[in-house]
Amino acid sequence: MAMDQARSTISKIFNGEPRSYTRFNLTQNMEGDNSQVEMKLSSDMDEEAEGNGVGEHMNHHPRPSYVSKPSQRSSRNICFMGIAILLLFIIGYLVGYLAHRKADKTYPSCAEALTTDDGEVMAPIETVPSLDWSDITALFKSKLTTDSIDKSLSDFSSDSHQAGSSGDEALANKLMERFKDYGMKTWTDEHFVRVQDRPSSGINKVTFQNKTYAESGFLAYSATGSAQGAALYAYYGQMDDLRRLQDLNIDLTGRVLLVRAGKISPAEKVANAASMNASAVLIYPDPADYSFERDTDLFGHVHLGCGDPYTPAFPSFNHTQFPPAKSSGLPAIPAQTIRASTAAAIMRGFGGRDSPRGWGDGGLRDVAYKLGSDSDLIAVEVNNVLTEKKIHNVFGVIKGFVDADRYVVIGAQRDAWGPGYARSTVGSSLLVELARTFSEMIRNNGFKPKRSVVFASWSAGEYGAVGATEWLEGYLSSLNMNAFSYISLDGVVTGSSFKASASPLLYDLIQSTLKEVSSPTDANKSLYSEAGSNWEASVMEPMRMSDPAYPFQAFSGIPSVSFRFTSDKEYPFFGTVLDTKRNLDSKIFNLRALTKTAGEIAGQMALRLVHDHLLRLNVEKYTNIIRSKVAQINKEIISLQSSGRVPKTLKMQWLMSALGSYSRASRNLNTNIQNSDLEDYEQCRIINNRIMGVERDLLSPYVSPRESPFRHILLGSGSHTLEALRAHLAAIKDGSASGNIDLLRNQFALATWTIQSCANALAGSVWEMDNEI
């Protein structure tokens, strides 16, 4: 009505002609809560129309022309125009005020529908009071009970559920039904993957001194065929162990290395041996580390990577044509596990010199732990077969009430070589219990998470996070824009000492969670108080490539965390068929309490991430890490330039400048947060988008995911990382043939711009970027 009166008034002012009016168009932007006001005088359009010969035909009759008389009407017109301008101002102010009130709502009204960044319309949002954090944590802890966890542990225990088997599929179906029972939206993700299994006919065997040992265990993705060479005991097969042998003037070329299981993954052991030109690797469980029968078989894989190695960087869907490609992480030499009894029989025949101090502390009976001589020849024959398997990942989602298109993923491996109680059953059971607990909190107690929670059950984890990695490869473009964290539940209970590996962005979240979760042995103490004053040093460990969260972190750029209750010695039953409830109980006296505590840790981290207005990810944590790396590189550069090995034209100022840009951008973001209205939905979403981009922007865009899948320049693997830059400087210092100044310059440039680009994105809008390069 007000608009019609305004139009009528303006028409009367201009000689009563209804040609000139003001049109207001209220349009809602893509995010659904910022309104724009468009004002245009139709007389302007009419002038354009007259210029095109159509204005004079309006109202279907010609109109007479007039010559105005200024002396009679000028003052009156000025007065009317002043009144019109005042009216327009009042109307514009009212419209703007109404629009501003609409934007200031904490959430859009229930009648509104949000749109995602890609234009997809989301469900209407209810504006209901939400529980505060203390209510949420108390409610969660009361619903996550040991009795309920015990029931799930019983329901999801299985003696045989190897990837792609009927047992694996049965567990997948059971998980799917549970998710449906909880009212969750469910779906599956099907992949056809290539894996290596032990030979269906024939055997893998080792021959020493005319005696052949048939081995039932195997290492998936080993090179197949035969290899022969002089035996060499190489302790755990770590690079330091192999360099120590070189320091003894022992040539590793063509040798068959016999190494103990543990410390590092089988894939790393084989890669280290291959880098020294060894011909084959044998891995055995030494009784000093593994307290089981001497004839127990070991299983594992030797792909130095994650996912299906025959579809590197792209997913193994059923329509994938499997081009002739394979991962650069596949070994070129045979590798085989042998039983402790086989290792003892072989090593008793070793000659040669004594092993270095500490290497002879094993538990093989009547074995002197000699290094082996050139005459101690071993032949290795690996006949593993490559097979195609259909695997299923199973998902359920609890949708958020505000940012439903943003989600945290909680995942657990489902398959195992044998019963896999510690490896997969505990994690799968906690996955189900967390889904049940969260669903009940929403359905019965008024909990309204702002963001979504995706529960994922992965298959083929024993082959190197194959199921999880194939999912990441299949949906990478959307995942690294919408998934803001990953929490792994694999192997969470094998001891009583808490350890974690995570993105530095998540350290603050881990710290606050440890303060809120009670110790499983003393309810009056928190896990944080048990960790001591320097909690990071006592709790946090580097995330290794064998970590189930590693592909999320280093391949996809999703801030990730894996945690575990462990002991000083590795859990001995991983990679065997002895990973049973009975054996886990024999190692841990308070298994029920530890399992519940592990569930509380994962649950409270997830709840915090979906409850707070802003994501609990501290972007300033990376500043110190980058600064430390840059300082180490700078020290090496100064030393090499003073000795003339690196030209003085190679300047550190650009890398330091990129560090400064990131530091300022992270500080400015925290300042913006402190000065922001956290009840402003749109403002929070913009800030969260900037936070979410940090991990993704630390993936180097200058290397191929096929050749270097773990592109994170700080936590990844490859020539693009800052650690590789340091290693290159060390090679130049040692006079190695691999040192190349031109390549070094290239590494500097690409690392610098990756950090600078991350800083630019963190700064926000393009006009706020700090680019001094």
Solvent accessible surface area in square Angstrom, and as a share of the most:
residue,aa,sasa,rsa
1,M,173,0.77
2,A,70,0.54
3,M,57,0.26
4,D,82,0.43
5,Q,108,0.48
6,A,12,0.09
7,R,88,0.32
8,S,51,0.33
9,T,48,0.28
10,I,11,0.06
11,S,15,0.10
12,K,148,0.63
13,I,20,0.10
14,F,94,0.39
15,N,104,0.53
16,G,47,0.46
17,E,63,0.28
18,P,99,0.62
19,R,52,0.19
20,S,22,0.14
21,Y,70,0.27
22,T,4,0.02
23,R,91,0.33
24,F,29,0.12
25,N,58,0.30
26,L,107,0.53
27,T,60,0.35
28,Q,85,0.38
29,N,49,0.25
30,M,98,0.44
31,E,27,0.12
32,G,4,0.04
33,D,9,0.05
34,N,61,0.31
35,S,33,0.22
36,Q,115,0.51
37,V,65,0.37
38,E,81,0.36
39,M,113,0.50
40,K,84,0.36
41,L,77,0.39
42,S,4,0.03
43,S,30,0.19
44,D,65,0.34
45,M,65,0.29
46,D,20,0.10
47,E,112,0.50
48,E,117,0.52
49,A,27,0.21
50,E,79,0.36
51,G,68,0.66
52,N,119,0.61
53,G,38,0.37
54,V,82,0.47
55,G,4,0.03
56,E,119,0.53
57,H,123,0.55
58,M,82,0.37
59,N,92,0.47
60,H,181,0.81
61,H,103,0.46
62,P,115,0.72
63,R,107,0.39
64,P,90,0.57
65,S,108,0.70
66,Y,186,0.71
67,V,140,0.80
68,S,86,0.55
69,K,120,0.51
70,P,96,0.60
71,S,110,0.71
72,Q,130,0.58
73,R,93,0.34
74,S,52,0.33
75,S,86,0.56
76,R,144,0.53
77,N,57,0.29
78,I,123,0.63
79,C,77,0.46
80,F,65,0.27
81,M,93,0.42
82,G,39,0.38
83,I,81,0.41
84,A,9,0.07
85,I,112,0.57
86,L,106,0.53
87,L,59,0.29
88,L,37,0.18
89,F,138,0.57
90,I,78,0.39
91,I,25,0.13
92,G,26,0.25
93,Y,139,0.53
94,L,96,0.48
95,V,19,0.11
96,G,30,0.29
97,Y,106,0.40
98,L,111,0.55
99,A,18,0.14
100,H,110,0.49
101,R,143,0.52
102,K,72,0.30
103,A,23,0.18
104,D,78,0.40
105,K,100,0.42
106,T,44,0.25
107,Y,46,0.17
108,P,5,0.03
109,S,32,0.20
110,C,80,0.48
111,A,94,0.73
112,E,33,0.15
113,A,44,0.34
114,L,2,0.01
115,T,35,0.20
116,T,9,0.05
117,D,59,0.30
118,D,117,0.61
119,G,43,0.41
120,E,114,0.51
121,V,100,0.57
122,M,22,0.10
123,A,75,0.58
124,P,87,0.55
125,I,6,0.03
126,E,90,0.40
127,T,74,0.43
128,V,56,0.32
129,P,127,0.80
130,S,54,0.35
131,L,49,0.24
132,D,81,0.42
133,W,36,0.13
134,S,74,0.47
135,D,68,0.35
136,I,0,0.00
137,T,19,0.11
138,A,64,0.49
139,L,32,0.16
140,F,0,0.00
141,K,60,0.25
142,S,74,0.48
143,K,40,0.17
144,L,0,0.00
145,T,53,0.31
146,T,35,0.20
147,D,103,0.53
148,S,27,0.18
149,I,3,0.01
150,D,46,0.24
151,K,129,0.55
152,S,2,0.01
153,L,12,0.06
154,S,83,0.53
155,D,40,0.21
156,F,4,0.01
157,S,53,0.34
158,S,31,0.20
159,D,121,0.63
160,S,76,0.49
161,H,3,0.01
162,Q,51,0.23
163,A,2,0.01
164,G,35,0.34
165,S,38,0.25
166,S,97,0.62
167,G,20,0.19
168,D,3,0.02
169,E,89,0.40
170,A,58,0.45
171,L,13,0.06
172,A,5,0.04
173,N,88,0.45
174,K,83,0.35
175,L,0,0.00
176,M,26,0.12
177,E,93,0.42
178,R,46,0.17
179,F,0,0.00
180,K,106,0.45
181,D,107,0.56
182,Y,30,0.11
183,G,69,0.67
184,M,15,0.07
185,K,121,0.51
186,T,26,0.15
187,W,88,0.31
188,T,67,0.39
189,D,6,0.03
190,E,61,0.28
191,H,0,0.00
192,F,48,0.20
193,V,0,0.00
194,R,78,0.29
195,V,1,0.00
196,Q,11,0.05
197,D,24,0.12
198,R,112,0.41
199,P,18,0.12
200,S,112,0.72
201,S,96,0.62
202,G,59,0.56
203,I,84,0.43
204,N,2,0.01
205,K,64,0.27
206,V,0,0.00
207,T,41,0.24
208,F,6,0.02
209,Q,115,0.51
210,N,156,0.80
211,K,120,0.51
212,T,72,0.42
213,Y,30,0.11
214,A,48,0.37
215,E,8,0.03
216,S,59,0.38
217,G,1,0.01
218,F,4,0.02
219,L,1,0.00
220,A,0,0.00
221,Y,4,0.02
222,S,3,0.02
223,A,24,0.19
224,T,75,0.43
225,G,33,0.32
226,S,89,0.57
227,A,18,0.14
228,Q,116,0.51
229,G,9,0.09
230,A,11,0.09
231,A,0,0.00
232,L,1,0.00
233,Y,0,0.00
234,A,0,0.00
235,Y,36,0.14
236,Y,10,0.04
237,G,2,0.02
238,Q,55,0.25
239,M,55,0.24
240,D,102,0.53
241,D,12,0.06
242,L,1,0.00
243,R,122,0.44
244,R,99,0.36
245,L,0,0.00
246,Q,82,0.37
247,D,114,0.59
248,L,57,0.28
249,N,141,0.73
250,I,23,0.12
251,D,98,0.51
252,L,4,0.02
253,T,78,0.45
254,G,32,0.31
255,R,22,0.08
256,V,0,0.00
257,L,1,0.01
258,L,0,0.00
259,V,2,0.01
260,R,3,0.01
261,A,9,0.07
262,G,12,0.12
263,K,119,0.50
264,I,22,0.11
265,S,21,0.14
266,P,42,0.27
267,A,6,0.04
268,E,32,0.14
269,K,4,0.02
270,V,1,0.00
271,A,32,0.25
272,N,22,0.11
273,A,2,0.01
274,A,37,0.28
275,S,73,0.47
276,M,27,0.12
277,N,97,0.49
278,A,4,0.03
279,S,24,0.16
280,A,0,0.00
281,V,1,0.00
282,L,0,0.00
283,I,2,0.01
284,Y,0,0.00
285,P,1,0.01
286,D,0,0.00
287,P,26,0.16
288,A,33,0.25
289,D,41,0.21
290,Y,22,0.08
291,S,75,0.48
292,F,23,0.10
293,E,135,0.60
294,R,82,0.30
295,D,90,0.47
296,T,14,0.08
297,D,36,0.19
298,L,13,0.07
299,F,23,0.09
300,G,10,0.09
301,H,36,0.16
302,V,2,0.01
303,H,4,0.02
304,L,60,0.30
305,G,7,0.07
306,C,20,0.12
307,G,1,0.01
308,D,3,0.02
309,P,1,0.00
310,Y,38,0.14
311,T,0,0.00
312,P,10,0.06
313,A,30,0.24
314,F,57,0.24
315,P,24,0.15
316,S,0,0.00
317,F,31,0.13
318,N,105,0.54
319,H,127,0.57
320,T,22,0.13
321,Q,155,0.69
322,F,42,0.18
323,P,56,0.35
324,P,144,0.91
325,A,11,0.09
326,K,132,0.56
327,S,16,0.10
328,S,78,0.50
329,G,14,0.13
330,L,30,0.15
331,P,24,0.15
332,A,91,0.71
333,I,20,0.10
334,P,11,0.07
335,A,0,0.00
336,Q,0,0.00
337,T,4,0.03
338,I,2,0.01
339,R,60,0.22
340,A,4,0.03
341,S,41,0.26
342,T,3,0.02
343,A,0,0.00
344,A,6,0.05
345,A,35,0.27
346,I,0,0.00
347,M,3,0.01
348,R,123,0.45
349,G,28,0.26
350,F,15,0.06
351,G,28,0.27
352,G,42,0.40
353,R,122,0.44
354,D,99,0.51
355,S,21,0.14
356,P,17,0.11
357,R,222,0.81
358,G,41,0.39
359,W,4,0.02
360,G,43,0.41
361,D,86,0.45
362,G,20,0.20
363,G,27,0.26
364,L,10,0.05
365,R,165,0.60
366,D,127,0.66
367,V,18,0.11
368,A,78,0.60
369,Y,6,0.02
370,K,61,0.26
371,L,1,0.00
372,G,8,0.08
373,S,30,0.20
374,D,112,0.58
375,S,92,0.59
376,D,11,0.06
377,L,90,0.45
378,I,1,0.00
379,A,35,0.27
380,V,1,0.01
381,E,52,0.23
382,V,0,0.00
383,N,52,0.27
384,N,10,0.05
385,V,56,0.32
386,L,79,0.39
387,T,48,0.28
388,E,100,0.45
389,K,37,0.16
390,K,96,0.41
391,I,1,0.01
392,H,37,0.16
393,N,0,0.00
394,V,2,0.01
395,F,0,0.00
396,G,0,0.00
397,V,17,0.10
398,I,15,0.08
399,K,117,0.50
400,G,11,0.10
401,F,47,0.19
402,V,9,0.05
403,D,9,0.05
404,A,28,0.22
405,D,23,0.12
406,R,12,0.04
407,Y,35,0.13
408,V,0,0.00
409,V,1,0.01
410,I,0,0.00
411,G,0,0.00
412,A,0,0.00
413,Q,12,0.05
414,R,3,0.01
415,D,0,0.00
416,A,2,0.01
417,W,26,0.09
418,G,6,0.06
419,P,24,0.15
420,G,2,0.02
421,Y,8,0.03
422,A,0,0.00
423,R,65,0.24
424,S,1,0.01
425,T,3,0.02
426,V,1,0.00
427,G,1,0.01
428,S,5,0.03
429,S,0,0.00
430,L,0,0.00
431,L,0,0.00
432,V,0,0.00
433,E,3,0.01
434,L,0,0.00
435,A,0,0.00
436,R,37,0.13
437,T,0,0.00
438,F,2,0.01
439,S,7,0.05
440,E,38,0.17
441,M,0,0.00
442,I,36,0.18
443,R,138,0.50
444,N,96,0.49
445,N,56,0.29
446,G,32,0.31
447,F,2,0.01
448,K,43,0.18
449,P,1,0.01
450,K,19,0.08
451,R,5,0.02
452,S,1,0.01
453,V,2,0.01
454,V,7,0.04
455,F,0,0.00
456,A,0,0.00
457,S,0,0.00
458,W,8,0.03
459,S,0,0.00
460,A,0,0.00
461,G,14,0.14
462,E,18,0.08
463,Y,1,0.00
464,G,10,0.09
465,A,16,0.13
466,V,0,0.00
467,G,0,0.00
468,A,4,0.03
469,T,5,0.03
470,E,0,0.00
471,W,14,0.05
472,L,0,0.00
473,E,21,0.09
474,G,25,0.24
475,Y,92,0.35
476,L,38,0.19
477,S,97,0.62
478,S,53,0.34
479,L,4,0.02
480,N,22,0.11
481,M,97,0.43
482,N,33,0.17
483,A,5,0.04
484,F,1,0.00
485,S,0,0.00
486,Y,2,0.01
487,I,1,0.00
488,S,1,0.01
489,L,0,0.00
490,D,19,0.10
491,G,8,0.08
492,V,0,0.00
493,V,0,0.00
494,T,12,0.07
495,G,6,0.06
496,S,70,0.45
497,S,50,0.32
498,F,23,0.09
499,K,49,0.21
500,A,0,0.00
501,S,1,0.01
502,A,9,0.07
503,S,0,0.00
504,P,5,0.03
505,L,0,0.00
506,L,1,0.01
507,Y,36,0.14
508,D,44,0.23
509,L,1,0.00
510,I,4,0.02
511,Q,45,0.20
512,S,26,0.17
513,T,4,0.02
514,L,1,0.01
515,K,105,0.45
516,E,61,0.27
517,V,1,0.00
518,S,45,0.29
519,S,6,0.04
520,P,28,0.17
521,T,87,0.50
522,D,50,0.26
523,A,85,0.66
524,N,147,0.76
525,K,106,0.45
526,S,27,0.17
527,L,10,0.05
528,Y,52,0.20
529,S,67,0.43
530,E,87,0.39
531,A,21,0.16
532,G,34,0.33
533,S,116,0.75
534,N,97,0.50
535,W,16,0.06
536,E,58,0.26
537,A,77,0.60
538,S,45,0.29
539,V,5,0.03
540,M,24,0.11
541,E,66,0.30
542,P,113,0.71
543,M,27,0.12
544,R,111,0.40
545,M,36,0.16
546,S,73,0.47
547,D,18,0.09
548,P,40,0.25
549,A,0,0.00
550,Y,8,0.03
551,P,0,0.00
552,F,1,0.00
553,Q,1,0.00
554,A,0,0.00
555,F,5,0.02
556,S,0,0.00
557,G,3,0.03
558,I,3,0.01
559,P,3,0.02
560,S,0,0.00
561,V,1,0.01
562,S,4,0.03
563,F,2,0.01
564,R,52,0.19
565,F,1,0.00
566,T,24,0.14
567,S,59,0.38
568,D,155,0.80
569,K,130,0.55
570,E,98,0.44
571,Y,14,0.05
572,P,11,0.07
573,F,11,0.04
574,F,51,0.21
575,G,13,0.12
576,T,3,0.02
577,V,77,0.44
578,L,55,0.27
579,D,3,0.01
580,T,40,0.23
581,K,102,0.43
582,R,205,0.75
583,N,35,0.18
584,L,0,0.00
585,D,57,0.29
586,S,83,0.53
587,K,95,0.40
588,I,10,0.05
589,F,177,0.74
590,N,22,0.11
591,L,14,0.07
592,R,120,0.44
593,A,35,0.27
594,L,0,0.00
595,T,0,0.00
596,K,41,0.17
597,T,8,0.05
598,A,0,0.00
599,G,0,0.00
600,E,15,0.07
601,I,3,0.02
602,A,0,0.00
603,G,0,0.00
604,Q,1,0.01
605,M,2,0.01
606,A,0,0.00
607,L,0,0.00
608,R,29,0.11
609,L,0,0.00
610,V,0,0.00
611,H,26,0.12
612,D,21,0.11
613,H,49,0.22
614,L,22,0.11
615,L,8,0.04
616,R,75,0.27
617,L,11,0.05
618,N,40,0.20
619,V,2,0.01
620,E,58,0.26
621,K,51,0.22
622,Y,0,0.00
623,T,11,0.07
624,N,97,0.50
625,I,52,0.27
626,I,0,0.00
627,R,107,0.39
628,S,55,0.36
629,K,41,0.17
630,V,3,0.02
631,A,56,0.43
632,Q,69,0.31
633,I,0,0.00
634,N,33,0.17
635,K,151,0.64
636,E,45,0.20
637,I,3,0.02
638,I,103,0.52
639,S,52,0.34
640,L,3,0.02
641,Q,30,0.13
642,S,91,0.58
643,S,70,0.45
644,G,64,0.61
645,R,119,0.43
646,V,2,0.01
647,P,49,0.31
648,K,140,0.59
649,T,96,0.56
650,L,14,0.07
651,K,110,0.46
652,M,18,0.08
653,Q,95,0.42
654,W,114,0.40
655,L,1,0.01
656,M,82,0.37
657,S,24,0.15
658,A,0,0.00
659,L,19,0.09
660,G,18,0.17
661,S,0,0.00
662,Y,0,0.00
663,S,9,0.06
664,R,80,0.29
665,A,5,0.04
666,S,0,0.00
667,R,121,0.44
668,N,85,0.43
669,L,0,0.00
670,N,37,0.19
671,T,68,0.40
672,N,59,0.30
673,I,39,0.20
674,Q,148,0.66
675,N,120,0.62
676,S,21,0.14
677,D,82,0.42
678,L,68,0.34
679,E,86,0.38
680,D,34,0.17
681,Y,13,0.05
682,E,19,0.08
683,Q,66,0.29
684,C,10,0.06
685,R,5,0.02
686,I,88,0.45
687,I,7,0.03
688,N,7,0.03
689,N,52,0.27
690,R,37,0.13
691,I,4,0.02
692,M,11,0.05
693,G,4,0.04
694,V,2,0.01
695,E,0,0.00
696,R,59,0.21
697,D,37,0.19
698,L,0,0.00
699,L,10,0.05
700,S,2,0.01
701,P,89,0.56
702,Y,88,0.33
703,V,33,0.19
704,S,51,0.33
705,P,48,0.30
706,R,110,0.40
707,E,106,0.48
708,S,20,0.13
709,P,38,0.24
710,F,9,0.04
711,R,34,0.12
712,H,0,0.00
713,I,1,0.00
714,L,17,0.09
715,L,52,0.26
716,G,19,0.18
717,S,49,0.31
718,G,31,0.30
719,S,68,0.44
720,H,16,0.07
721,T,8,0.05
722,L,0,0.00
723,E,85,0.38
724,A,23,0.18
725,L,1,0.00
726,R,78,0.28
727,A,61,0.47
728,H,17,0.07
729,L,0,0.00
730,A,45,0.35
731,A,20,0.15
732,I,18,0.09
733,K,98,0.41
734,D,117,0.61
735,G,62,0.59
736,S,50,0.32
737,A,111,0.86
738,S,77,0.49
739,G,26,0.25
740,N,73,0.38
741,I,51,0.26
742,D,108,0.56
743,L,84,0.42
744,L,0,0.00
745,R,89,0.32
746,N,74,0.38
747,Q,18,0.08
748,F,12,0.05
749,A,59,0.46
750,L,53,0.27
751,A,5,0.04
752,T,10,0.06
753,W,90,0.31
754,T,2,0.01
755,I,0,0.00
756,Q,0,0.00
757,S,40,0.26
758,C,1,0.00
759,A,3,0.02
760,N,15,0.08
761,A,45,0.35
762,L,1,0.01
763,A,13,0.10
764,G,21,0.20
765,S,42,0.27
766,V,106,0.61
767,W,199,0.70
768,E,92,0.41
769,M,76,0.34
770,D,40,0.21
771,N,79,0.41
772,E,111,0.50
773,I,85,0.43
